[in-house]
Amino acid sequence: MMKKICILVVAGCMVLSACSNKTNNVKFSEFNSEYVPVNEITDTYSKALKLEYAHFTIRDSVRISDVSSVSRTLYKPSDGFLFNKEQRFIDYLNGSPVDLSKISVSSDDMGEYHQLNAEGGYPYFTDYDGGSIVWIKDEDAEAFFLTNENITVKRYYCCNTFDDEKYKLKDCEMSISEAIEKSAEFSEGLRKIGYPQMSPFEIRVEKINDTYAFRIDMVQQDNGVPLRAANSGFEGRESSVNDVFTGRLSKINSNPAGYTVLITSSSDIGCFRNNENVFCEYEKENIDKVITPYSALRYIDDNLSDNSSYEVDYIGLENKIYWVDSETGVYSSTPMWTVSLYSPTEEKLYYALVDCETGDFSFYSQSSDDINL
């Protein structure tokens, strides 16, 4: 049996609410919670949405993830994942006749961080000197998309709702939802040639002089459940006795492995790996029953401060990944009911998490940066 890793995720010195008055924490062991077989989770959503809660309301536009299986899984980073196909995969996805069997690029040639050119099929490389990217095109290096002078004008999490504005790219106008859809289609193309399942996680609108571009971070999934990660702190800690936690982590890295899609025009789509780790399954333990979504919501509600008021925009199951063995490079994952809580008074987004099996609870700000909702 794998160790059950306790998740303690709180940003900065933030406690369970930004408000000063706080209720007494309710221990999960004292909470009347219900469990349901995994294949019946979908049937419980309607009850969760109909219940009334003291400290938050559920938006009519709430997004709910579809869950088909749940497991506690150990992962190891893959070595040189599909390097031999990455040189020209963008050309392949854009319809160019490419014989993938003849493509051969070694991981040593590509480097630790690598990227791919959407034009001509040449690999290009990252120059991490503060955010700039240099690429190789027609044997000449030229500045690409993310220069130091670029300005992020909007930033959204794809699971949440947002104003679907249009922006002027090099040759067209494109809306945020169109860019997200294009990135999703792109990731499906990757999957057809052997890449892991990925989905859009975060989108940024970048201003480049007089035009704009979209940067969409894709996150790896396991049976439809996104993989998230804690970047530091509390490695290998044992599962708790179902208490409420107000500890803290120094930093949260929400997208541990995946790819970033860059869209600068209607036809110019670039892509680079945003982390050298793409995970492969190492060991899996299936979970047959989980806490119901409405039990998780009631438990969260009981542990928010008396004078807090939030709006729920997303309810989903997400795997939190932790680095637990520095010698072997093994990571452990914990499936969590994840609920977004938007505070209109603060204009800030928080996330509450409940371990779907043990009830371990944590509460944190998704990012220290400003988030547009």
C-alpha positions in Angstrom: 0.0 0.0 0.0 1.3 3.4 -0.9 1.7 6.1 1.7 -1.2 8.6 1.7 0.3 12.0 1.4 -1.2 14.8 3.4 -1.7 18.0 1.5 -1.0 21.2 3.2 -1.5 24.0 0.8 -1.8 27.6 2.0 -0.1 30.5 0.4 1.8 33.0 2.6 0.5 33.4 6.1 -3.2 33.2 4.9 -5.5 31.3 7.2 -8.8 29.8 6.2 -10.3 33.2 5.2 -9.1 36.7 4.5 -11.7 37.8 7.0 -10.7 38.4 10.7 -13.5 36.5 12.4 -13.1 32.7 12.2 -15.3 29.8 13.2 -14.0 26.9 15.2 -12.4 24.4 12.8 -14.5 21.3 12.3 -12.5 18.1 12.3 -13.5 15.7 9.6 -13.6 12.8 12.1 -16.4 14.7 13.8 -18.2 15.5 10.5 -21.1 13.4 9.2 -19.8 12.7 5.7 -21.1 10.5 3.0 -19.3 8.3 0.6 -20.3 7.0 -2.9 -18.9 4.5 -5.4 -16.8 6.3 -8.0 -19.1 5.2 -10.9 -22.0 7.0 -9.1 -20.3 10.4 -8.6 -22.1 12.1 -11.5 -25.5 11.2 -9.9 -24.6 13.2 -6.8 -23.9 16.5 -8.5 -27.5 17.7 -8.6 -27.8 17.4 -4.8 -24.6 19.4 -4.3 -25.9 22.2 -6.5 -29.3 22.3 -4.8 -28.1 22.6 -1.2 -27.8 26.0 0.4 -24.5 27.0 2.0 -23.8 29.7 4.6 -20.6 31.1 3.2 -20.8 30.7 -0.5 -23.2 30.5 -3.4 -22.8 28.4 -6.5 -22.9 30.3 -9.8 -25.4 29.2 -12.5 -22.4 28.9 -14.8 -20.5 26.6 -12.5 -18.2 24.1 -14.2 -18.1 20.5 -13.0 -15.5 18.0 -14.0 -16.5 14.5 -15.3 -15.0 11.8 -13.1 -14.8 8.2 -14.4 -12.0 6.7 -12.2 -10.1 7.7 -9.1 -6.7 6.4 -7.9 -3.7 7.1 -5.7 -0.8 6.9 -8.1 3.0 7.1 -8.0 4.7 8.7 -10.9 8.2 9.0 -12.3 9.4 11.6 -14.9 9.8 10.0 -18.3 13.3 10.1 -19.9 13.6 11.9 -23.2 9.8 11.6 -23.9 9.3 11.3 -27.7 12.3 13.4 -28.5 12.6 11.5 -31.7 9.2 12.8 -32.9 9.2 16.3 -31.6 11.3 17.9 -34.3 8.5 18.2 -36.8 5.3 17.4 -35.0 3.8 20.9 -35.4 4.2 20.5 -39.2 2.5 17.2 -38.9 -0.4 18.6 -36.9 -0.8 21.4 -39.4 -1.3 18.9 -42.3 2.1 18.8 -43.8 3.2 15.4 -45.2 5.7 14.1 -42.6 7.1 10.7 -42.3 7.4 10.4 -38.5 9.4 7.2 -38.8 12.3 9.1 -40.4 12.6 11.7 -37.7 15.5 11.3 -35.3 16.6 13.9 -32.7 18.4 12.8 -29.6 17.6 14.3 -26.2 21.3 15.4 -25.9 20.9 17.4 -29.1 17.6 19.0 -27.9 18.9 20.0 -24.5 17.2 20.0 -21.1 14.7 22.6 -22.1 13.6 22.4 -25.7 11.0 24.0 -27.9 9.7 23.4 -31.4 9.4 25.7 -34.4 6.0 25.9 -36.1 7.7 26.9 -39.4 10.1 24.7 -41.2 10.3 22.0 -38.6 13.6 23.1 -37.0 14.0 22.5 -33.3 14.7 25.7 -31.3 16.0 26.3 -27.8 15.1 28.3 -24.8 17.3 31.1 -23.5 16.1 31.6 -19.9 17.7 35.0 -19.2 14.6 36.6 -17.7 11.9 35.3 -20.1 13.2 35.7 -23.6 13.0 32.9 -26.1 15.4 32.4 -29.0 14.6 30.1 -31.8 16.4 28.6 -34.8 14.6 29.3 -38.2 16.3 28.9 -41.5 19.6 28.5 -39.6 19.3 32.0 -38.1 18.4 32.9 -34.6 15.7 35.5 -34.1 13.6 36.7 -31.3 10.3 34.9 -30.8 7.3 35.3 -28.7 8.1 35.9 -25.0 10.5 38.7 -24.9 11.3 40.7 -21.7 9.3 43.6 -23.0 6.0 41.7 -23.4 3.2 42.7 -21.2 0.6 40.2 -19.8 -2.7 42.1 -20.0 -5.0 39.3 -19.0 -4.7 36.0 -17.2 -7.4 33.4 -16.8 -7.8 29.9 -15.5 -9.6 27.9 -18.1 -11.9 26.1 -15.7 -13.4 29.5 -14.6 -15.7 31.8 -16.5 -14.4 35.1 -18.0 -15.3 37.9 -20.4 -14.7 36.4 -23.9 -12.9 39.4 -25.5 -11.3 39.4 -28.9 -7.7 40.6 -29.5 -5.9 41.6 -32.7 -3.2 39.1 -33.6 -0.8 39.4 -36.6 -3.4 38.6 -39.2 -6.8 38.3 -37.5 -8.9 38.9 -34.5 -9.3 36.0 -32.1 -11.3 35.5 -28.9 -10.1 33.9 -25.8 -12.4 31.0 -26.1 -11.3 30.5 -29.7 -7.7 30.4 -28.6 -8.5 27.8 -25.9 -10.4 25.7 -28.4 -7.5 25.8 -30.8 -5.0 24.8 -28.1 -7.3 21.9 -27.1 -7.5 20.7 -30.8 -3.7 21.0 -30.9 -3.3 18.8 -27.8 -5.6 16.2 -29.3 -3.3 16.1 -32.4 -0.4 15.5 -30.0 -2.2 12.6 -28.4 -2.7 10.9 -31.8 1.1 10.6 -32.2 1.7 9.3 -28.7 1.7 12.2 -26.3 -0.1 12.0 -23.0 -3.6 13.4 -22.6 -3.5 17.2 -21.9 -6.0 20.0 -21.5 -5.8 23.8 -21.3 -5.2 25.0 -17.8 -4.2 28.7 -17.9 -4.3 31.3 -20.7 -2.4 34.6 -20.8 -3.0 37.4 -23.2 0.4 39.0 -24.1 0.8 42.4 -25.7 3.6 42.6 -28.2 4.0 46.2 -29.5 0.7 46.9 -31.3 -0.5 43.3 -31.5 -1.4 40.5 -29.1 -0.8 36.8 -28.7 -2.1 34.0 -26.6 -0.1 31.8 -24.3 -2.0 28.7 -23.1 -0.5 26.3 -20.6 -1.5 22.7 -21.1 -1.6 20.3 -18.1 -1.1 16.5 -18.3 -4.1 14.4 -17.3 -4.5 10.9 -15.9 -7.9 9.4 -17.0 -9.3 12.9 -17.4 -8.1 14.1 -13.9 -5.5 16.9 -14.1 -2.1 16.6 -12.4 -1.2 19.5 -10.2 1.9 19.8 -8.0 3.3 21.4 -4.9 6.7 22.8 -5.8 8.1 22.8 -2.3 7.5 21.9 1.3 6.1 19.0 3.4 7.6 16.3 1.2 6.7 12.8 2.2 4.5 13.7 5.1 2.0 11.1 6.4 -1.7 11.5 6.0 -3.3 13.3 9.0 -6.2 12.2 11.3 -8.5 14.3 9.2 -7.9 17.7 10.9 -8.3 21.1 9.3 -4.9 22.5 8.4 -3.7 26.1 8.4 -0.1 25.4 7.6 1.6 27.0 4.6 3.7 26.3 1.6 6.2 28.7 0.2 5.0 28.3 -3.4 2.5 26.4 -5.4 3.3 25.2 -8.9 0.0 24.5 -10.5 1.2 23.0 -13.7 4.0 20.5 -13.0 4.3 19.0 -16.4 2.9 19.7 -19.9 3.3 22.0 -22.8 2.6 25.6 -23.6 0.9 26.6 -26.8 1.7 30.0 -28.3 -0.7 31.5 -30.8 0.5 34.7 -32.6 -1.7 34.4 -35.7 -4.4 32.3 -37.3 -1.8 29.9 -38.6 1.2 30.5 -36.4 1.1 28.0 -33.5 4.2 27.3 -31.6 4.7 24.9 -28.7 7.3 24.2 -26.1 7.6 22.0 -23.1 7.0 24.1 -19.9 8.8 21.6 -17.7 11.3 18.8 -18.3 9.1 16.3 -16.5 6.3 14.5 -18.3 5.1 11.8 -15.9 4.7 8.1 -16.5 2.7 5.9 -14.2 4.9 4.0 -11.7 2.4 2.4 -9.3 -1.4 2.7 -8.9 -3.9 2.0 -6.2 -7.5 2.3 -7.3 -10.1 4.0 -5.0 -13.6 2.5 -5.1 -15.5 5.0 -2.9 -15.0 8.7 -2.4 -16.5 11.5 -0.3 -19.5 12.9 -2.2 -19.2 16.4 -3.7 -22.0 17.7 -1.4 -20.2 16.4 1.7 -17.0 18.1 0.6 -18.9 21.3 -0.1 -20.6 21.2 3.3 -17.3 20.5 5.0 -15.7 23.4 3.3 -18.6 25.6 4.3 -18.3 24.6 7.9 -14.7 25.7 8.0 -15.0 29.1 6.5 -15.1 32.2 8.6 -18.5 33.5 9.8 -18.4 36.8 7.8 -16.9 35.3 4.6 -18.9 35.3 1.3 -17.7 33.5 -1.9 -18.9 32.5 -5.3 -18.2 28.9 -6.5 -17.3 28.8 -10.2 -15.6 25.3 -10.4 -16.0 21.9 -8.7 -13.7 19.2 -9.8 -11.4 16.3 -8.9 -7.7 17.0 -9.3 -4.6 15.0 -8.4 -2.0 16.8 -6.3 1.5 15.6 -7.0 4.3 15.7 -4.4 7.9 14.8 -4.8 8.4 12.1 -2.1 11.7 10.4 -2.9 14.7 12.4 -4.1 16.8 9.3 -4.7 14.4 7.6 -7.1 12.6 10.6 -8.4 9.2 9.1 -7.4 6.2 11.5 -7.0 3.0 10.6 -5.1 -0.5 11.9 -6.0 -3.5 12.6 -3.9 -7.0 13.0 -5.5 -8.7 16.1 -4.1 -12.1 17.7 -4.5 -11.1 21.1 -5.7 -13.5 24.1 -5.4 -12.8 27.6 -6.6 -14.0 30.4 -4.3 -14.1 33.9 -5.7 -14.3 36.7 -3.2 -16.1 39.7 -4.8 -15.0 42.1 -1.9 -11.4 41.2 -2.4 -11.6 40.5 -6.1 -9.5 37.5 -5.5 -9.7 33.8 -6.2 -9.1 31.1 -3.6 -9.2 27.3 -3.8 -10.5 24.9 -1.2 -9.4 21.3 -1.3 -10.7 18.1 0.4 -9.0 14.8 0.0 -11.7 12.6 -1.6 -10.8 9.7 0.7 -9.4 10.9 4.0 -11.0 14.4 4.2 -7.7 16.2 4.7 -8.6 19.9 4.1 -6.5 22.8 2.7 -7.2 26.3 1.5 -5.0 28.6 -0.6 -4.8 31.4 -3.0 -4.2 30.0 -6.5 -1.6 32.6 -7.3 0.1 35.6 -5.9 -0.4 37.4 -9.2 -3.5 39.3 -10.2 -6.2 37.0 -11.8 -8.8 38.3 -14.1 -12.2 36.7 -13.5 
